[in-house]
Amino acid sequence: MIYLHHPKHGVKIASLEMEAQYDETNGWTRFDPAELDAIISPPDEPLLETAEQANLLAEPRRRGRPRIAKSE
């Protein structure tokens, strides 16, 4: 088993040497799992900058005939 680390994607395990060589061409680096804490450090800045609401749905479109106002 070959342990690989990428600064953006994290850690993965390659099962074949050929897979590890291909991953190394894409920015992955090998590491010893005993030294995992030295390689992976927490990010300097938070992942979320502001607490914005996500996935807000627009008001649903009304279906059917428009309502007629009642006259008095």
PyMOL Python script that loads the backbone (N, CA, C, O; Angstrom):
from pymol import cmd

cmd.read_pdbstr("""\
ATOM      1  N   MET A   1       0.843  -1.168   0.000  1.00  0.00           N
ATOM      2  CA  MET A   1       0.000   0.000   0.000  1.00  0.00           C
ATOM      3  C   MET A   1       0.892   1.235   0.000  1.00  0.00           C
ATOM      4  O   MET A   1       1.872   1.319   0.740  1.00  0.00           O
ATOM      5  N   ILE A   2       0.529   2.182  -0.843  1.00  0.00           N
ATOM      6  CA  ILE A   2       1.329   3.390  -1.002  1.00  0.00           C
ATOM      7  C   ILE A   2       0.471   4.574  -0.575  1.00  0.00           C
ATOM      8  O   ILE A   2      -0.618   4.786  -1.109  1.00  0.00           O
ATOM      9  N   TYR A   3       0.961   5.334   0.377  1.00  0.00           N
ATOM     10  CA  TYR A   3       0.224   6.466   0.917  1.00  0.00           C
ATOM     11  C   TYR A   3       0.630   7.736   0.177  1.00  0.00           C
ATOM     12  O   TYR A   3       1.817   8.024   0.020  1.00  0.00           O
ATOM     13  N   LEU A   4      -0.377   8.495  -0.279  1.00  0.00           N
ATOM     14  CA  LEU A   4      -0.134   9.707  -1.049  1.00  0.00           C
ATOM     15  C   LEU A   4      -0.868  10.877  -0.413  1.00  0.00           C
ATOM     16  O   LEU A   4      -1.926  10.713   0.196  1.00  0.00           O
ATOM     17  N   HIS A   5      -0.281  12.071  -0.566  1.00  0.00           N
ATOM     18  CA  HIS A   5      -0.885  13.289  -0.017  1.00  0.00           C
ATOM     19  C   HIS A   5      -0.928  14.351  -1.097  1.00  0.00           C
ATOM     20  O   HIS A   5       0.021  14.508  -1.866  1.00  0.00           O
ATOM     21  N   HIS A   6      -2.045  15.089  -1.153  1.00  0.00           N
ATOM     22  CA  HIS A   6      -2.205  16.212  -2.085  1.00  0.00           C
ATOM     23  C   HIS A   6      -2.630  17.419  -1.266  1.00  0.00           C
ATOM     24  O   HIS A   6      -3.484  17.282  -0.389  1.00  0.00           O
ATOM     25  N   PRO A   7      -2.064  18.608  -1.519  1.00  0.00           N
ATOM     26  CA  PRO A   7      -2.405  19.779  -0.702  1.00  0.00           C
ATOM     27  C   PRO A   7      -3.879  20.174  -0.787  1.00  0.00           C
ATOM     28  O   PRO A   7      -4.419  20.725   0.173  1.00  0.00           O
ATOM     29  N   LYS A   8      -4.529  19.908  -1.897  1.00  0.00           N
ATOM     30  CA  LYS A   8      -5.940  20.290  -2.044  1.00  0.00           C
ATOM     31  C   LYS A   8      -6.891  19.143  -1.721  1.00  0.00           C
ATOM     32  O   LYS A   8      -7.926  19.355  -1.089  1.00  0.00           O
ATOM     33  N   HIS A   9      -6.549  17.931  -2.149  1.00  0.00           N
ATOM     34  CA  HIS A   9      -7.468  16.804  -2.053  1.00  0.00           C
ATOM     35  C   HIS A   9      -7.263  15.917  -0.830  1.00  0.00           C
ATOM     36  O   HIS A   9      -8.102  15.064  -0.543  1.00  0.00           O
ATOM     37  N   GLY A  10      -6.165  16.104  -0.108  1.00  0.00           N
ATOM     38  CA  GLY A  10      -5.973  15.336   1.119  1.00  0.00           C
ATOM     39  C   GLY A  10      -5.120  14.105   0.932  1.00  0.00           C
ATOM     40  O   GLY A  10      -4.084  14.151   0.267  1.00  0.00           O
ATOM     41  N   VAL A  11      -5.555  12.996   1.521  1.00  0.00           N
ATOM     42  CA  VAL A  11      -4.759  11.766   1.566  1.00  0.00           C
ATOM     43  C   VAL A  11      -5.499  10.660   0.828  1.00  0.00           C
ATOM     44  O   VAL A  11      -6.726  10.573   0.879  1.00  0.00           O
ATOM     45  N   LYS A  12      -4.739   9.822   0.144  1.00  0.00           N
ATOM     46  CA  LYS A  12      -5.322   8.636  -0.493  1.00  0.00           C
ATOM     47  C   LYS A  12      -4.318   7.506  -0.433  1.00  0.00           C
ATOM     48  O   LYS A  12      -3.134   7.723  -0.178  1.00  0.00           O
ATOM     49  N   ILE A  13      -4.796   6.306  -0.669  1.00  0.00           N
ATOM     50  CA  ILE A  13      -3.948   5.123  -0.670  1.00  0.00           C
ATOM     51  C   ILE A  13      -4.010   4.506  -2.059  1.00  0.00           C
ATOM     52  O   ILE A  13      -5.090   4.206  -2.568  1.00  0.00           O
ATOM     53  N   ALA A  14      -2.843   4.319  -2.666  1.00  0.00           N
ATOM     54  CA  ALA A  14      -2.750   3.652  -3.962  1.00  0.00           C
ATOM     55  C   ALA A  14      -2.384   2.192  -3.722  1.00  0.00           C
ATOM     56  O   ALA A  14      -1.562   1.885  -2.859  1.00  0.00           O
ATOM     57  N   SER A  15      -2.986   1.313  -4.472  1.00  0.00           N
ATOM     58  CA  SER A  15      -2.713  -0.107  -4.270  1.00  0.00           C
ATOM     59  C   SER A  15      -1.658  -0.637  -5.236  1.00  0.00           C
ATOM     60  O   SER A  15      -1.067  -1.686  -4.978  1.00  0.00           O
ATOM     61  N   LEU A  16      -1.411   0.057  -6.330  1.00  0.00           N
ATOM     62  CA  LEU A  16      -0.419  -0.375  -7.305  1.00  0.00           C
ATOM     63  C   LEU A  16       0.649   0.692  -7.501  1.00  0.00           C
ATOM     64  O   LEU A  16       0.380   1.884  -7.353  1.00  0.00           O
ATOM     65  N   GLU A  17       1.849   0.265  -7.830  1.00  0.00           N
ATOM     66  CA  GLU A  17       2.941   1.199  -8.099  1.00  0.00           C
ATOM     67  C   GLU A  17       2.616   2.079  -9.303  1.00  0.00           C
ATOM     68  O   GLU A  17       2.931   3.269  -9.307  1.00  0.00           O
ATOM     69  N   MET A  18       1.992   1.500 -10.318  1.00  0.00           N
ATOM     70  CA  MET A  18       1.644   2.251 -11.514  1.00  0.00           C
ATOM     71  C   MET A  18       0.625   3.356 -11.189  1.00  0.00           C
ATOM     72  O   MET A  18       0.709   4.455 -11.737  1.00  0.00           O
ATOM     73  N   GLU A  19      -0.325   3.069 -10.309  1.00  0.00           N
ATOM     74  CA  GLU A  19      -1.298   4.068  -9.882  1.00  0.00           C
ATOM     75  C   GLU A  19      -0.610   5.212  -9.131  1.00  0.00           C
ATOM     76  O   GLU A  19      -0.938   6.380  -9.343  1.00  0.00           O
ATOM     77  N   ALA A  20       0.333   4.882  -8.262  1.00  0.00           N
ATOM     78  CA  ALA A  20       1.056   5.899  -7.501  1.00  0.00           C
ATOM     79  C   ALA A  20       1.901   6.778  -8.419  1.00  0.00           C
ATOM     80  O   ALA A  20       1.982   7.989  -8.214  1.00  0.00           O
ATOM     81  N   GLN A  21       2.528   6.182  -9.425  1.00  0.00           N
ATOM     82  CA  GLN A  21       3.324   6.966 -10.365  1.00  0.00           C
ATOM     83  C   GLN A  21       2.442   7.930 -11.152  1.00  0.00           C
ATOM     84  O   GLN A  21       2.830   9.075 -11.386  1.00  0.00           O
ATOM     85  N   TYR A  22       1.269   7.478 -11.558  1.00  0.00           N
ATOM     86  CA  TYR A  22       0.342   8.350 -12.282  1.00  0.00           C
ATOM     87  C   TYR A  22      -0.125   9.493 -11.391  1.00  0.00           C
ATOM     88  O   TYR A  22      -0.199  10.639 -11.836  1.00  0.00           O
ATOM     89  N   ASP A  23      -0.439   9.188 -10.138  1.00  0.00           N
ATOM     90  CA  ASP A  23      -0.889  10.224  -9.209  1.00  0.00           C
ATOM     91  C   ASP A  23       0.213  11.246  -8.941  1.00  0.00           C
ATOM     92  O   ASP A  23      -0.068  12.434  -8.785  1.00  0.00           O
ATOM     93  N   GLU A  24       1.447  10.799  -8.888  1.00  0.00           N
ATOM     94  CA  GLU A  24       2.562  11.722  -8.661  1.00  0.00           C
ATOM     95  C   GLU A  24       2.707  12.722  -9.806  1.00  0.00           C
ATOM     96  O   GLU A  24       3.178  13.839  -9.591  1.00  0.00           O
ATOM     97  N   THR A  25       2.313  12.340 -11.008  1.00  0.00           N
ATOM     98  CA  THR A  25       2.353  13.293 -12.123  1.00  0.00           C
ATOM     99  C   THR A  25       1.264  14.344 -11.983  1.00  0.00           C
ATOM    100  O   THR A  25       1.324  15.384 -12.639  1.00  0.00           O
ATOM    101  N   ASN A  26       0.267  14.090 -11.137  1.00  0.00           N
ATOM    102  CA  ASN A  26      -0.839  15.023 -10.923  1.00  0.00           C
ATOM    103  C   ASN A  26      -0.739  15.768  -9.598  1.00  0.00           C
ATOM    104  O   ASN A  26      -1.735  16.312  -9.121  1.00  0.00           O
ATOM    105  N   GLY A  27       0.447  15.801  -8.997  1.00  0.00           N
ATOM    106  CA  GLY A  27       0.651  16.616  -7.804  1.00  0.00           C
ATOM    107  C   GLY A  27       0.611  15.881  -6.481  1.00  0.00           C
ATOM    108  O   GLY A  27       0.772  16.516  -5.438  1.00  0.00           O
ATOM    109  N   TRP A  28       0.406  14.576  -6.472  1.00  0.00           N
ATOM    110  CA  TRP A  28       0.408  13.801  -5.239  1.00  0.00           C
ATOM    111  C   TRP A  28       1.844  13.493  -4.843  1.00  0.00           C
ATOM    112  O   TRP A  28       2.703  13.323  -5.709  1.00  0.00           O
ATOM    113  N   THR A  29       2.113  13.420  -3.540  1.00  0.00           N
ATOM    114  CA  THR A  29       3.444  13.057  -3.048  1.00  0.00           C
ATOM    115  C   THR A  29       3.315  11.899  -2.070  1.00  0.00           C
ATOM    116  O   THR A  29       2.323  11.791  -1.348  1.00  0.00           O
ATOM    117  N   ARG A  30       4.315  11.043  -2.052  1.00  0.00           N
ATOM    118  CA  ARG A  30       4.312   9.897  -1.138  1.00  0.00           C
ATOM    119  C   ARG A  30       4.712  10.348   0.259  1.00  0.00           C
ATOM    120  O   ARG A  30       5.450  11.317   0.434  1.00  0.00           O
ATOM    121  N   PHE A  31       4.208   9.622   1.243  1.00  0.00           N
ATOM    122  CA  PHE A  31       4.602   9.904   2.616  1.00  0.00           C
ATOM    123  C   PHE A  31       4.493   8.635   3.441  1.00  0.00           C
ATOM    124  O   PHE A  31       3.839   7.668   3.050  1.00  0.00           O
ATOM    125  N   ASP A  32       5.151   8.663   4.592  1.00  0.00           N
ATOM    126  CA  ASP A  32       5.106   7.557   5.543  1.00  0.00           C
ATOM    127  C   ASP A  32       3.957   7.842   6.512  1.00  0.00           C
ATOM    128  O   ASP A  32       3.929   8.923   7.099  1.00  0.00           O
ATOM    129  N   PRO A  33       3.013   6.925   6.705  1.00  0.00           N
ATOM    130  CA  PRO A  33       1.873   7.198   7.593  1.00  0.00           C
ATOM    131  C   PRO A  33       2.287   7.459   9.039  1.00  0.00           C
ATOM    132  O   PRO A  33       1.512   8.044   9.797  1.00  0.00           O
ATOM    133  N   ALA A  34       3.490   7.041   9.441  1.00  0.00           N
ATOM    134  CA  ALA A  34       3.956   7.334  10.799  1.00  0.00           C
ATOM    135  C   ALA A  34       4.256   8.816  10.971  1.00  0.00           C
ATOM    136  O   ALA A  34       4.239   9.329  12.090  1.00  0.00           O
ATOM    137  N   GLU A  35       4.534   9.510   9.861  1.00  0.00           N
ATOM    138  CA  GLU A  35       4.839  10.940   9.898  1.00  0.00           C
ATOM    139  C   GLU A  35       3.673  11.786   9.390  1.00  0.00           C
ATOM    140  O   GLU A  35       3.882  12.878   8.862  1.00  0.00           O
ATOM    141  N   LEU A  36       2.469  11.295   9.545  1.00  0.00           N
ATOM    142  CA  LEU A  36       1.280  11.962   9.000  1.00  0.00           C
ATOM    143  C   LEU A  36       1.074  13.355   9.583  1.00  0.00           C
ATOM    144  O   LEU A  36       0.710  14.272   8.847  1.00  0.00           O
ATOM    145  N   ASP A  37       1.295  13.543  10.884  1.00  0.00           N
ATOM    146  CA  ASP A  37       1.074  14.846  11.508  1.00  0.00           C
ATOM    147  C   ASP A  37       2.031  15.907  10.979  1.00  0.00           C
ATOM    148  O   ASP A  37       1.667  17.081  10.917  1.00  0.00           O
ATOM    149  N   ALA A  38       3.229  15.524  10.602  1.00  0.00           N
ATOM    150  CA  ALA A  38       4.195  16.489  10.087  1.00  0.00           C
ATOM    151  C   ALA A  38       3.841  16.941   8.676  1.00  0.00           C
ATOM    152  O   ALA A  38       4.187  18.054   8.281  1.00  0.00           O
ATOM    153  N   ILE A  39       3.164  16.103   7.919  1.00  0.00           N
ATOM    154  CA  ILE A  39       2.835  16.433   6.531  1.00  0.00           C
ATOM    155  C   ILE A  39       1.550  17.254   6.446  1.00  0.00           C
ATOM    156  O   ILE A  39       1.493  18.257   5.734  1.00  0.00           O
ATOM    157  N   ILE A  40       0.541  16.831   7.162  1.00  0.00           N
ATOM    158  CA  ILE A  40      -0.760  17.492   7.075  1.00  0.00           C
ATOM    159  C   ILE A  40      -0.869  18.526   8.181  1.00  0.00           C
ATOM    160  O   ILE A  40      -0.801  18.197   9.366  1.00  0.00           O
ATOM    161  N   SER A  41      -1.037  19.763   7.787  1.00  0.00           N
ATOM    162  CA  SER A  41      -1.210  20.837   8.761  1.00  0.00           C
ATOM    163  C   SER A  41      -2.553  21.504   8.510  1.00  0.00           C
ATOM    164  O   SER A  41      -3.024  21.516   7.373  1.00  0.00           O
ATOM    165  N   PRO A  42      -3.175  22.053   9.531  1.00  0.00           N
ATOM    166  CA  PRO A  42      -4.468  22.706   9.323  1.00  0.00           C
ATOM    167  C   PRO A  42      -4.321  23.924   8.415  1.00  0.00           C
ATOM    168  O   PRO A  42      -3.261  24.549   8.398  1.00  0.00           O
ATOM    169  N   PRO A  43      -5.359  24.271   7.662  1.00  0.00           N
ATOM    170  CA  PRO A  43      -5.259  25.419   6.764  1.00  0.00           C
ATOM    171  C   PRO A  43      -5.082  26.724   7.536  1.00  0.00           C
ATOM    172  O   PRO A  43      -5.589  26.885   8.646  1.00  0.00           O
ATOM    173  N   ASP A  44      -4.348  27.653   6.916  1.00  0.00           N
ATOM    174  CA  ASP A  44      -4.088  28.938   7.561  1.00  0.00           C
ATOM    175  C   ASP A  44      -5.346  29.784   7.674  1.00  0.00           C
ATOM    176  O   ASP A  44      -5.518  30.516   8.648  1.00  0.00           O
ATOM    177  N   GLU A  45      -6.218  29.690   6.693  1.00  0.00           N
ATOM    178  CA  GLU A  45      -7.442  30.482   6.708  1.00  0.00           C
ATOM    179  C   GLU A  45      -8.646  29.551   6.733  1.00  0.00           C
ATOM    180  O   GLU A  45      -8.562  28.426   6.239  1.00  0.00           O
ATOM    181  N   PRO A  46      -9.749  29.991   7.291  1.00  0.00           N
ATOM    182  CA  PRO A  46     -10.924  29.115   7.372  1.00  0.00           C
ATOM    183  C   PRO A  46     -11.479  28.825   5.978  1.00  0.00           C
ATOM    184  O   PRO A  46     -11.323  29.621   5.052  1.00  0.00           O
ATOM    185  N   LEU A  47     -12.128  27.669   5.851  1.00  0.00           N
ATOM    186  CA  LEU A  47     -12.703  27.293   4.569  1.00  0.00           C
ATOM    187  C   LEU A  47     -13.917  28.162   4.223  1.00  0.00           C
ATOM    188  O   LEU A  47     -14.107  28.534   3.066  1.00  0.00           O
ATOM    189  N   LEU A  48     -14.723  28.477   5.214  1.00  0.00           N
ATOM    190  CA  LEU A  48     -15.886  29.324   4.990  1.00  0.00           C
ATOM    191  C   LEU A  48     -15.593  30.716   5.518  1.00  0.00           C
ATOM    192  O   LEU A  48     -15.283  30.883   6.698  1.00  0.00           O
ATOM    193  N   GLU A  49     -15.688  31.712   4.654  1.00  0.00           N
ATOM    194  CA  GLU A  49     -15.376  33.072   5.067  1.00  0.00           C
ATOM    195  C   GLU A  49     -16.543  33.710   5.820  1.00  0.00           C
ATOM    196  O   GLU A  49     -16.337  34.343   6.856  1.00  0.00           O
ATOM    197  N   THR A  50     -17.740  33.553   5.318  1.00  0.00           N
ATOM    198  CA  THR A  50     -18.917  34.125   5.964  1.00  0.00           C
ATOM    199  C   THR A  50     -19.992  33.061   6.088  1.00  0.00           C
ATOM    200  O   THR A  50     -19.990  32.063   5.368  1.00  0.00           O
ATOM    201  N   ALA A  51     -20.887  33.288   6.995  1.00  0.00           N
ATOM    202  CA  ALA A  51     -21.992  32.354   7.199  1.00  0.00           C
ATOM    203  C   ALA A  51     -23.181  32.805   6.357  1.00  0.00           C
ATOM    204  O   ALA A  51     -24.127  33.402   6.870  1.00  0.00           O
ATOM    205  N   GLU A  52     -23.121  32.514   5.067  1.00  0.00           N
ATOM    206  CA  GLU A  52     -24.203  32.874   4.161  1.00  0.00           C
ATOM    207  C   GLU A  52     -25.168  31.706   4.037  1.00  0.00           C
ATOM    208  O   GLU A  52     -24.783  30.541   4.142  1.00  0.00           O
ATOM    209  N   GLN A  53     -26.428  32.048   3.812  1.00  0.00           N
ATOM    210  CA  GLN A  53     -27.401  30.992   3.599  1.00  0.00           C
ATOM    211  C   GLN A  53     -27.205  30.428   2.197  1.00  0.00           C
ATOM    212  O   GLN A  53     -26.970  31.168   1.242  1.00  0.00           O
ATOM    213  N   ALA A  54     -27.303  29.127   2.091  1.00  0.00           N
ATOM    214  CA  ALA A  54     -27.113  28.474   0.805  1.00  0.00           C
ATOM    215  C   ALA A  54     -28.390  27.752   0.407  1.00  0.00           C
ATOM    216  O   ALA A  54     -29.239  27.450   1.246  1.00  0.00           O
ATOM    217  N   ASN A  55     -28.509  27.488  -0.860  1.00  0.00           N
ATOM    218  CA  ASN A  55     -29.619  26.725  -1.415  1.00  0.00           C
ATOM    219  C   ASN A  55     -30.974  27.359  -1.114  1.00  0.00           C
ATOM    220  O   ASN A  55     -31.914  26.666  -0.725  1.00  0.00           O
ATOM    221  N   LEU A  56     -31.071  28.653  -1.291  1.00  0.00           N
ATOM    222  CA  LEU A  56     -32.348  29.316  -1.105  1.00  0.00           C
ATOM    223  C   LEU A  56     -33.218  29.076  -2.329  1.00  0.00           C
ATOM    224  O   LEU A  56     -32.779  29.254  -3.465  1.00  0.00           O
ATOM    225  N   LEU A  57     -34.445  28.672  -2.082  1.00  0.00           N
ATOM    226  CA  LEU A  57     -35.359  28.399  -3.179  1.00  0.00           C
ATOM    227  C   LEU A  57     -36.217  29.622  -3.455  1.00  0.00           C
ATOM    228  O   LEU A  57     -36.636  30.323  -2.534  1.00  0.00           O
ATOM    229  N   ALA A  58     -36.470  29.867  -4.718  1.00  0.00           N
ATOM    230  CA  ALA A  58     -37.351  30.957  -5.091  1.00  0.00           C
ATOM    231  C   ALA A  58     -38.784  30.559  -4.741  1.00  0.00           C
ATOM    232  O   ALA A  58     -39.097  29.375  -4.618  1.00  0.00           O
ATOM    233  N   GLU A  59     -39.643  31.555  -4.583  1.00  0.00           N
ATOM    234  CA  GLU A  59     -41.038  31.266  -4.277  1.00  0.00           C
ATOM    235  C   GLU A  59     -41.626  30.492  -5.451  1.00  0.00           C
ATOM    236  O   GLU A  59     -41.398  30.850  -6.606  1.00  0.00           O
ATOM    237  N   PRO A  60     -42.381  29.435  -5.164  1.00  0.00           N
ATOM    238  CA  PRO A  60     -42.895  28.609  -6.255  1.00  0.00           C
ATOM    239  C   PRO A  60     -43.868  29.396  -7.147  1.00  0.00           C
ATOM    240  O   PRO A  60     -44.608  30.263  -6.683  1.00  0.00           O
ATOM    241  N   ARG A  61     -43.836  29.066  -8.414  1.00  0.00           N
ATOM    242  CA  ARG A  61     -44.736  29.711  -9.364  1.00  0.00           C
ATOM    243  C   ARG A  61     -46.141  29.176  -9.149  1.00  0.00           C
ATOM    244  O   ARG A  61     -46.343  27.970  -9.011  1.00  0.00           O
ATOM    245  N   ARG A  62     -47.099  30.070  -9.120  1.00  0.00           N
ATOM    246  CA  ARG A  62     -48.486  29.655  -8.889  1.00  0.00           C
ATOM    247  C   ARG A  62     -49.068  29.083 -10.179  1.00  0.00           C
ATOM    248  O   ARG A  62     -48.821  29.586 -11.275  1.00  0.00           O
ATOM    249  N   ARG A  63     -49.833  28.036 -10.016  1.00  0.00           N
ATOM    250  CA  ARG A  63     -50.435  27.379 -11.169  1.00  0.00           C
ATOM    251  C   ARG A  63     -51.941  27.583 -11.159  1.00  0.00           C
ATOM    252  O   ARG A  63     -52.533  27.901 -10.128  1.00  0.00           O
ATOM    253  N   GLY A  64     -52.530  27.399 -12.286  1.00  0.00           N
ATOM    254  CA  GLY A  64     -53.975  27.493 -12.380  1.00  0.00           C
ATOM    255  C   GLY A  64     -54.432  28.874 -12.843  1.00  0.00           C
ATOM    256  O   GLY A  64     -53.628  29.715 -13.246  1.00  0.00           O
ATOM    257  N   ARG A  65     -55.715  29.078 -12.775  1.00  0.00           N
ATOM    258  CA  ARG A  65     -56.293  30.337 -13.228  1.00  0.00           C
ATOM    259  C   ARG A  65     -56.067  31.423 -12.199  1.00  0.00           C
ATOM    260  O   ARG A  65     -56.084  31.155 -10.998  1.00  0.00           O
ATOM    261  N   PRO A  66     -55.855  32.644 -12.654  1.00  0.00           N
ATOM    262  CA  PRO A  66     -55.688  33.734 -11.695  1.00  0.00           C
ATOM    263  C   PRO A  66     -57.002  33.996 -10.947  1.00  0.00           C
ATOM    264  O   PRO A  66     -58.089  33.855 -11.507  1.00  0.00           O
ATOM    265  N   ARG A  67     -56.882  34.370  -9.700  1.00  0.00           N
ATOM    266  CA  ARG A  67     -58.070  34.628  -8.885  1.00  0.00           C
ATOM    267  C   ARG A  67     -58.683  35.971  -9.260  1.00  0.00           C
ATOM    268  O   ARG A  67     -57.977  36.941  -9.535  1.00  0.00           O
ATOM    269  N   ILE A  68     -59.989  36.004  -9.266  1.00  0.00           N
ATOM    270  CA  ILE A  68     -60.714  37.230  -9.587  1.00  0.00           C
ATOM    271  C   ILE A  68     -61.126  37.871  -8.272  1.00  0.00           C
ATOM    272  O   ILE A  68     -61.700  37.219  -7.399  1.00  0.00           O
ATOM    273  N   ALA A  69     -60.824  39.160  -8.144  1.00  0.00           N
ATOM    274  CA  ALA A  69     -61.184  39.874  -6.919  1.00  0.00           C
ATOM    275  C   ALA A  69     -62.701  40.011  -6.839  1.00  0.00           C
ATOM    276  O   ALA A  69     -63.355  40.327  -7.832  1.00  0.00           O
ATOM    277  N   LYS A  70     -63.251  39.773  -5.658  1.00  0.00           N
ATOM    278  CA  LYS A  70     -64.707  39.888  -5.459  1.00  0.00           C
ATOM    279  C   LYS A  70     -65.072  41.367  -5.331  1.00  0.00           C
ATOM    280  O   LYS A  70     -64.423  42.119  -4.602  1.00  0.00           O
ATOM    281  N   SER A  71     -66.100  41.763  -6.038  1.00  0.00           N
ATOM    282  CA  SER A  71     -66.567  43.160  -5.931  1.00  0.00           C
ATOM    283  C   SER A  71     -67.619  43.254  -4.834  1.00  0.00           C
ATOM    284  O   SER A  71     -68.394  42.320  -4.626  1.00  0.00           O
ATOM    285  N   GLU A  72     -67.643  44.361  -4.150  1.00  0.00           N
ATOM    286  CA  GLU A  72     -68.591  44.512  -3.021  1.00  0.00           C
ATOM    287  C   GLU A  72     -69.843  45.192  -3.446  1.00  0.00           C
ATOM    288  O   GLU A  72     -70.741  45.399  -2.631  1.00  0.00           O
TER     289      GLU A  72
END
""", "prot")
cmd.dss("prot")
cmd.show_as("cartoon", "prot")
cmd.util.cbc("prot")
cmd.orient("prot")
